[in-house]
Amino acid sequence: MKKINLDQQKGMPYIYLVVGCLVFAYVLVRAILLDITFDESWTVRDFVSQTLFNVLRYTPCDANNHLLNTLLIKFFYSFLPHTVFVARIPNVVASILYIFFAYKICRKFCSEPIAFFSFIILLVNPFLLDFFSQARGYGLSLGFQMGSLYYFLLYVRDAHLKDLIKMFSFSFFSVLSIFVMINFFIAEICIVFLLSILKPVHYKPKANIIVVSTFSILLALVIYIPITRLLESNSLYHGGRTSFYHDSLASLMELSLYQQSMSSGVFTVLNVFLIVVGAVIVLSFLHKQKWISPKNAAVLILFLSVLAVIMQYYLLGTLYLLDRAALYFYPLFIIAFALSLNEVRFVYVKNILIVIVCLAFCFNFFKNANLNKTALFYFEAHTRDLLGLINQDGKDQQKVMKIDYSWPFESGIQYYVIEKKHYPYVESIHNRHDRSEVNPDFDYYIYLSNSLARACYWAQYETILKQRDSLILYKSYPKEGVMIFKRK
């Protein structure tokens, strides 16, 4: 029987297209349906509303202002309705970039079936997909990063100057999306210089220096004021002090599994993942090969990106990246794993391994896929539902219902009730100056019964619990720990 070569099958691109379209449809539907989250509302209300000059100068100053995301929302708001979905359009479009370049990388640098299953693995992280449906900078950064990675690998293989320019163009916009991507940008620069030293005839040093200098200077001109202001105002507060393994990798794995705590299961899955990736990378070096290759470049950029975060912690006192800020490591790990596995000689073993890994990732995705919440802001899954219930009660009684709430709900409720005035029979009376206090005039109180360690919200210490005897439970959402209390 003639052996079928999947690389030559004309129908394979259509299979990739179907998978990519399904993932994009998931992102698009969620972008339409998801209630606004805390950080999105904060972005739209406090940053998008500013003048262009203030946005560029970071006035007001906070790391929540993701520069390119804010600018793009301002652009779309200039000619489209000021809706949540319109604010999410830039990141929805970024998902197309991510999917397209994931396809290009897998097809060009891996053989089938590793290419196909690696492509799926790159797409089915539910935490990563969350950010293509939100008005934040993370989805934008991932889309541009994937484009940069593609041209980076092409440049390593072919040494074409046009690929180097495209690589840094995408990387430039990735940094403007999320400033932590500067680590990735620097890692690329280091590898370009290393290539110029090791093989100067092939990788032109003078041309490389001109390209690197041009993009570095341009990037510095754009981000110097924002970075300086963030440092001066001590606004780079989101991070950890334990270790890269615990703070960056474990938190990323925790939310990729859609978990809300660092359970032993999270560390077990993480350790298995790291062992498998590490073993495959080691095995890929056990035969003669070209040392300058896309696979080795993928492994090196992963290593340098990790090293950059660790060195900054010890030399500059910066914090370790947490959860969403560490998302850009996900494609780096998967691409390094895929390209390394592609070079392992044990054909049947590597094909079985990629299928098993893909099935595990798909199981996690289908287990956690949903159309109403995100991993980080799961408690805001029903904001419009509960406001609608209270509004209807107010309408029935012809009375404006005063609501107070646990402070994590503040940003979303402020957006719907105060900014958009969608609920005429609801009035927010939350005291923004003191999060622990309860306004005694409330008719309804929205309580979050789950603590949020990342946000330093501790449910058991909320003042409203002292009044529990005078309240009745009007409505609850047990999965999200949300309770609506009404006065007796």
Solvent accessible surface area in square Angstrom, and as a share of the most:
residue,aa,sasa,rsa
1,M,240,1.07
2,K,184,0.78
3,K,181,0.77
4,I,122,0.62
5,N,65,0.33
6,L,69,0.34
7,D,71,0.37
8,Q,133,0.59
9,Q,73,0.32
10,K,184,0.78
11,G,39,0.37
12,M,15,0.07
13,P,47,0.30
14,Y,149,0.57
15,I,80,0.41
16,Y,4,0.01
17,L,105,0.52
18,V,86,0.49
19,V,29,0.17
20,G,7,0.07
21,C,70,0.42
22,L,119,0.59
23,V,13,0.07
24,F,53,0.22
25,A,45,0.35
26,Y,30,0.11
27,V,0,0.00
28,L,56,0.28
29,V,56,0.32
30,R,1,0.00
31,A,0,0.00
32,I,93,0.47
33,L,84,0.42
34,L,6,0.03
35,D,14,0.07
36,I,2,0.01
37,T,4,0.02
38,F,31,0.13
39,D,10,0.05
40,E,1,0.00
41,S,0,0.00
42,W,62,0.22
43,T,0,0.00
44,V,19,0.11
45,R,39,0.14
46,D,48,0.25
47,F,4,0.02
48,V,10,0.06
49,S,80,0.52
50,Q,51,0.23
51,T,83,0.48
52,L,102,0.51
53,F,137,0.57
54,N,40,0.21
55,V,2,0.01
56,L,74,0.37
57,R,91,0.33
58,Y,2,0.01
59,T,57,0.33
60,P,61,0.39
61,C,27,0.16
62,D,21,0.11
63,A,33,0.26
64,N,10,0.05
65,N,3,0.02
66,H,16,0.07
67,L,3,0.02
68,L,21,0.10
69,N,0,0.00
70,T,0,0.00
71,L,43,0.22
72,L,49,0.24
73,I,0,0.00
74,K,53,0.22
75,F,114,0.48
76,F,37,0.16
77,Y,21,0.08
78,S,87,0.56
79,F,120,0.50
80,L,59,0.29
81,P,85,0.54
82,H,100,0.44
83,T,59,0.35
84,V,23,0.13
85,F,68,0.28
86,V,11,0.06
87,A,1,0.01
88,R,1,0.00
89,I,31,0.16
90,P,5,0.03
91,N,0,0.00
92,V,8,0.05
93,V,77,0.44
94,A,2,0.02
95,S,1,0.01
96,I,89,0.45
97,L,48,0.24
98,Y,1,0.00
99,I,20,0.10
100,F,99,0.41
101,F,11,0.04
102,A,0,0.00
103,Y,54,0.20
104,K,58,0.25
105,I,1,0.00
106,C,2,0.01
107,R,67,0.25
108,K,84,0.36
109,F,22,0.09
110,C,10,0.06
111,S,45,0.29
112,E,19,0.09
113,P,29,0.18
114,I,2,0.01
115,A,1,0.00
116,F,33,0.14
117,F,46,0.19
118,S,0,0.00
119,F,1,0.01
120,I,22,0.11
121,I,1,0.00
122,L,1,0.01
123,L,0,0.00
124,V,11,0.06
125,N,5,0.03
126,P,1,0.01
127,F,1,0.00
128,L,0,0.00
129,L,3,0.01
130,D,1,0.01
131,F,2,0.01
132,F,1,0.01
133,S,0,0.00
134,Q,2,0.01
135,A,1,0.01
136,R,6,0.02
137,G,0,0.00
138,Y,18,0.07
139,G,0,0.00
140,L,5,0.03
141,S,5,0.03
142,L,2,0.01
143,G,0,0.00
144,F,33,0.14
145,Q,0,0.00
146,M,0,0.00
147,G,0,0.00
148,S,0,0.00
149,L,3,0.01
150,Y,10,0.04
151,Y,32,0.12
152,F,0,0.00
153,L,0,0.00
154,L,18,0.09
155,Y,4,0.01
156,V,4,0.02
157,R,109,0.40
158,D,41,0.21
159,A,20,0.16
160,H,91,0.40
161,L,81,0.40
162,K,121,0.51
163,D,6,0.03
164,L,0,0.00
165,I,73,0.37
166,K,82,0.35
167,M,0,0.00
168,F,0,0.00
169,S,35,0.22
170,F,41,0.17
171,S,0,0.00
172,F,17,0.07
173,F,83,0.35
174,S,0,0.00
175,V,0,0.00
176,L,16,0.08
177,S,1,0.01
178,I,13,0.07
179,F,32,0.13
180,V,38,0.22
181,M,2,0.01
182,I,49,0.25
183,N,4,0.02
184,F,0,0.00
185,F,5,0.02
186,I,75,0.38
187,A,3,0.02
188,E,0,0.00
189,I,27,0.13
190,C,61,0.36
191,I,4,0.02
192,V,1,0.00
193,F,76,0.32
194,L,72,0.36
195,L,9,0.05
196,S,9,0.06
197,I,132,0.67
198,L,108,0.54
199,K,95,0.40
200,P,64,0.40
201,V,129,0.74
202,H,75,0.34
203,Y,4,0.01
204,K,116,0.49
205,P,47,0.30
206,K,166,0.70
207,A,25,0.20
208,N,1,0.01
209,I,92,0.47
210,I,116,0.59
211,V,13,0.07
212,V,9,0.05
213,S,45,0.29
214,T,76,0.44
215,F,28,0.12
216,S,35,0.23
217,I,107,0.54
218,L,81,0.40
219,L,3,0.02
220,A,53,0.41
221,L,131,0.65
222,V,50,0.29
223,I,19,0.10
224,Y,146,0.56
225,I,65,0.33
226,P,1,0.01
227,I,49,0.25
228,T,38,0.22
229,R,76,0.28
230,L,2,0.01
231,L,110,0.55
232,E,134,0.60
233,S,58,0.37
234,N,124,0.64
235,S,8,0.05
236,L,78,0.39
237,Y,120,0.46
238,H,60,0.27
239,G,19,0.19
240,G,9,0.09
241,R,172,0.63
242,T,93,0.54
243,S,37,0.24
244,F,16,0.06
245,Y,79,0.30
246,H,64,0.29
247,D,7,0.04
248,S,0,0.00
249,L,17,0.09
250,A,0,0.00
251,S,2,0.01
252,L,13,0.07
253,M,26,0.11
254,E,4,0.02
255,L,0,0.00
256,S,10,0.07
257,L,31,0.16
258,Y,28,0.11
259,Q,64,0.28
260,Q,85,0.38
261,S,67,0.43
262,M,65,0.29
263,S,47,0.30
264,S,93,0.60
265,G,37,0.36
266,V,1,0.01
267,F,50,0.21
268,T,78,0.46
269,V,63,0.36
270,L,5,0.02
271,N,62,0.32
272,V,84,0.48
273,F,31,0.13
274,L,47,0.23
275,I,120,0.61
276,V,38,0.22
277,V,5,0.03
278,G,32,0.31
279,A,47,0.37
280,V,5,0.03
281,I,26,0.13
282,V,93,0.53
283,L,68,0.34
284,S,0,0.00
285,F,69,0.29
286,L,125,0.62
287,H,41,0.18
288,K,195,0.83
289,Q,43,0.19
290,K,162,0.69
291,W,182,0.64
292,I,46,0.23
293,S,15,0.10
294,P,23,0.15
295,K,3,0.01
296,N,18,0.09
297,A,7,0.05
298,A,4,0.03
299,V,26,0.15
300,L,51,0.25
301,I,1,0.00
302,L,12,0.06
303,F,117,0.49
304,L,35,0.18
305,S,0,0.00
306,V,27,0.15
307,L,63,0.31
308,A,17,0.13
309,V,4,0.02
310,I,55,0.28
311,M,88,0.39
312,Q,42,0.19
313,Y,49,0.19
314,Y,156,0.59
315,L,129,0.64
316,L,131,0.65
317,G,52,0.50
318,T,47,0.27
319,L,34,0.17
320,Y,7,0.03
321,L,17,0.08
322,L,31,0.15
323,D,0,0.00
324,R,34,0.13
325,A,11,0.08
326,A,0,0.00
327,L,2,0.01
328,Y,5,0.02
329,F,0,0.00
330,Y,15,0.06
331,P,1,0.00
332,L,3,0.01
333,F,22,0.09
334,I,1,0.00
335,I,4,0.02
336,A,0,0.00
337,F,4,0.02
338,A,3,0.02
339,L,5,0.02
340,S,0,0.00
341,L,2,0.01
342,N,36,0.19
343,E,49,0.22
344,V,6,0.03
345,R,167,0.61
346,F,121,0.51
347,V,78,0.45
348,Y,177,0.67
349,V,95,0.55
350,K,22,0.09
351,N,36,0.18
352,I,106,0.54
353,L,44,0.22
354,I,0,0.00
355,V,51,0.29
356,I,99,0.50
357,V,20,0.12
358,C,5,0.03
359,L,114,0.57
360,A,58,0.45
361,F,39,0.16
362,C,24,0.14
363,F,143,0.60
364,N,24,0.12
365,F,19,0.08
366,F,149,0.62
367,K,125,0.53
368,N,20,0.10
369,A,38,0.29
370,N,27,0.14
371,L,85,0.42
372,N,57,0.29
373,K,45,0.19
374,T,2,0.01
375,A,0,0.00
376,L,22,0.11
377,F,26,0.11
378,Y,17,0.07
379,F,8,0.03
380,E,4,0.02
381,A,9,0.07
382,H,29,0.13
383,T,4,0.02
384,R,92,0.34
385,D,84,0.44
386,L,3,0.01
387,L,0,0.00
388,G,27,0.26
389,L,69,0.34
390,I,0,0.00
391,N,23,0.12
392,Q,90,0.40
393,D,21,0.11
394,G,0,0.00
395,K,106,0.45
396,D,101,0.52
397,Q,95,0.42
398,Q,131,0.58
399,K,93,0.39
400,V,70,0.40
401,M,4,0.02
402,K,74,0.31
403,I,0,0.00
404,D,1,0.00
405,Y,1,0.00
406,S,1,0.00
407,W,27,0.09
408,P,2,0.01
409,F,4,0.02
410,E,13,0.06
411,S,2,0.01
412,G,1,0.01
413,I,1,0.01
414,Q,12,0.05
415,Y,5,0.02
416,Y,7,0.03
417,V,12,0.07
418,I,77,0.39
419,E,95,0.42
420,K,64,0.27
421,K,147,0.62
422,H,102,0.45
423,Y,29,0.11
424,P,94,0.59
425,Y,52,0.20
426,V,9,0.05
427,E,74,0.33
428,S,20,0.13
429,I,27,0.14
430,H,17,0.07
431,N,55,0.28
432,R,132,0.48
433,H,181,0.81
434,D,57,0.30
435,R,114,0.42
436,S,60,0.39
437,E,88,0.40
438,V,18,0.11
439,N,41,0.21
440,P,99,0.62
441,D,88,0.46
442,F,1,0.00
443,D,26,0.14
444,Y,0,0.00
445,Y,5,0.02
446,I,0,0.00
447,Y,12,0.04
448,L,0,0.00
449,S,44,0.29
450,N,53,0.27
451,S,47,0.31
452,L,24,0.12
453,A,70,0.54
454,R,87,0.32
455,A,44,0.34
456,C,94,0.56
457,Y,2,0.01
458,W,109,0.38
459,A,4,0.03
460,Q,103,0.46
461,Y,164,0.62
462,E,20,0.09
463,T,36,0.21
464,I,1,0.00
465,L,65,0.33
466,K,176,0.74
467,Q,53,0.23
468,R,92,0.34
469,D,129,0.67
470,S,50,0.32
471,L,4,0.02
472,I,77,0.39
473,L,79,0.39
474,Y,81,0.31
475,K,81,0.34
476,S,38,0.24
477,Y,24,0.09
478,P,117,0.73
479,K,176,0.75
480,E,7,0.03
481,G,7,0.07
482,V,1,0.00
483,M,49,0.22
484,I,0,0.00
485,F,2,0.01
486,K,48,0.20
487,R,85,0.31
488,K,161,0.68
